[in-house]
Amino acid sequence: MEYVNLLTGFRVDGRRPNEMRQLKGEVGVVARADGSALFEMGNTRVIAAVYGPREVQNKGQQVNSKEALVRCEYRMADFSTGDRRRKPKGDRRSTEISLVIRQTMEASILTHLMPRSQIDIFVQVLQADAGTRAACINAATLALADAGIPMRDIVTSCSAGYLCSTPLLDLNYIEDSAGGPDVTVGILAKMDKVTLLQVTKYHELLLIAASFRTPLVLSSIHTNSITTILHTMCSLVKHFSCHLYPEGHCFL
């Protein structure tokens, strides 16, 4: 399948390689939550709710009483994909993504300002068309801002992939299912720091890197080429970050 038209340069959904899907965001969508947000990236829709800071319910979970305990739960609605099989609560993928979101948010939250307290983040995917973990991070960021949680910076996240020898920003389901290497990046927008970097199909990046033959040592070729590819992908995500939160429109 041709994912990028060689004549027009357009992708299967009509976007250019460095073009993101349409973004929509709304805060205050859950009345009983301290903060909440609905975030859409194209056909991917995610809702997030934040509760806290409040007293720690399970004292054994708090390792450092001088900082707030951040907890996160990620779930996909049974109707979010075409696959109607019921997914058990606490499956391996959900547990992993919950951990990724929690660690990404902890890098932004000023936990030392809220000692002996806990903040609960709940995210649920209502409709999935790839890029779900990035959408969840963006929704969680909006929900935290809506709850008034003090943060170092706004976290923005997006994915990028490599298909048809072309870096592509914000993959949709068809592109994500193509099996090419992709990266999900979380960036502190104003501080220009990376809080999340997940790469899949790393072995395929090695094959791509090996195609860039130079007189250098093969290991050096791999390292430099992969760095170049990842740098290109991360640059696309940074472009997304600047578009999502332009200067002067930050919640902080």
N, C-alpha and C positions, 0 to 999 in steps of 0.2 A: 504494500500500500504506500502511496506517495503522501507523506505528511506535510511536505513543503513543496508547493508548485514551483518548478524550476523557472518557468516563464514569468509568472506574476510575483513570486516570492511570498504568496499568501499561504496560510495554513488551512487545515481542513474546515475550520469554523470561520474562515475569512479574516483572521487576525494576522498581523505581521509577526515575525519571530520575537521582537522585543515589546509586543503589545499585550497588556494584561486584559483579563476579562472585566466586564462591568462590575463595579463595586457598589454595594449599598450597606449602610449601617444605621441602626436605630438603637437608642439607649432607653432604659426605663420600661422594658417590655414585660418584666415580671414584677407585679405589684408588691409581693411580700418579700422580695429579696432586697438586700441593702444596695445592690447594684446589679444591673443586667443589661444585656445587649443582644441584638439580632444582627448577624453579619452575613452578607452574601458575596461570594466570589463567583460570578457567572451563575451556573445552576447549582452550585454548592451552597447550602444554607445551614447555618449553625446558630444555636442559641446558647448563651452563657449566663450564669447567675452567680453572684458573689454574696457570701454571708460573713459578716465580721467587719472589723476585729471583735472577737468575743472571748469569753473565758474558755480556757482549754477544757475540753470534755473528758479526754483521756490523758491524764498526766504522764503516763508511761510513753506516749508518743513524742513528747517534747524533749529533745536532746539538750537544747540550750534555752534556759528560762529567760535569758537576756534578749532573746529575739522571738518574734512571732513565728508560730508554727503554720506553715502553708500546706494545705491539703488540696488535692485535685482529683476529680472523678470524671472520666471521659466515657461517653456511651454513644452508640449509633442506634437511632430508632430502627425498629424492625422494618419500617416502610421506606427507609432512606435510600435503598438500592433496589435493583430489579430482582435481587436474590431474596426470596421471601422466607428463607430458613431462619428460625429464631436463633439469635446469637446468645449464648449463656453470659450472664453477668460475671464480670471478672475474668474474661478470657485473656489469653496471653497478649494479643495485640492491643486490647483496651488498656491493660495494665501498663504496657510499655509506653503508649501515647500519653496516658495519665502522668507517668513519671517525667516524660519529655516536657509536657506543658508546665508541670509544677516547677521543674528545675529552671525552665526559661523564665517563668514569672518571678521566681525567687531572685533572679539576677537583677530584676527591676524594682521589686518592692523594698522599701526601706524598713526591713523587719526589725531593726534595732530600736526604732521609734515606738514599737508596740510590744514590749516584753510581756511574757506570761499571758499571751493571747493566741488565738488561732484565726486563720482566714481560710474559708472553704470556697473552692472554685468548682462549679459544676458546668460541664459543657456537653451538649448533645447535638449530634449531627442529624438534622431533619431531612436533608436531601444531599446525596453524595454524587459529585461529578469530578472527583480527584481534588487534590490539594486540601484535604479535610483537616490535617493537623495544622497547616498554616492558617486556615480559616478559623480554627479553634483558638489559636494563639491571638489572632487579631480580635476575635470576639471577647476573649478573656481580658485583653488589655482595655477594651472599651468598658467592660463591666466593672473592672477595678477602678477606672477613672470615674465611672458613674457612682461608685460606692464611696468615693473620696479617699481611697487608700493612697497614702503618700508613696510616690515612686521616683526613682532616679531619672527615669526617662520612659517614653512610650516605646513598647516593643512592637515591631512590625515583622510579619513573616510572609514568605512566599516560596514557591518552588520553581525550579528551572530544570530543564532536561536537555538532552543532546540526541537529536534525531536527524538523519539525513545530513550528517556533518554540519549541523546547524544548532547552536544553542537556542533554546526556546524558553520564553518566560511564561510562568503560570500555566502548567499543563492541564488540559482537560482529560476526561476519562479515556478517550480514544488514544490520545498521545501517551498517557500514563501507562496504558495497557500494551503499548508497543514493545516494551521490554528493554528500552534503552536506559542508560545511566541517568540518574536525576539527583538533585540535591535540594534539601529544604533548609532555608536559612532564616534565622531570627536575628534582627538587628535593633540595637538601641539607636533610634533614629538620629537624635541630636548629638549623642556622644560618639556616634560612629564606631560602635563596638558590636562584635558578633557574640550573641548569647546561645545560638543554636546552629549547628552545622551537621546535618545528617546526609550521608551519601549512600545510595544504593547502586547495585551493579558495579561495584568497584573494579571487578575483574575486566569489565568491558571498557572502563576508562584506561586500563593498562593496554588493551588491544588498540584503542584509539591512539594512545600516546605512542605506541610502538610504530604506528604508521608514519609518524613525523621523523623520518630517518635523518640523522646528522652525524658528523664524525665523532660526536661525544660518546662516552661510555654509555652502554644501554641503560644501566640503572639511572644515570643522570638524565637520559632522554625521558624515561618514564616520569621521574620526579618533576622535571621542568614542564613537561607537556601536560601532566595532570594538574599541576599548579596553574598553568595558563588556562586550561579548560574550566577549572573551578573558579578561577578569578573572573573569567568571563560570565559564568553563571551567577556568581555573587554580585557582579556589577549590575546584571539585569535585575536582581532582587533589590539592590540598593536603589535603582531607578524606581522600582515599585514603591519602596519605602518613602522616597521623597515625594512621590505622587500622592500617596495616601495621606501623609501628614506634612504638607508644605509648611515652611517656616512661618510662624505667626498664627498657626492653627493647631497648636498643641494643647492638650488638656491640662498640662502642668502649669 
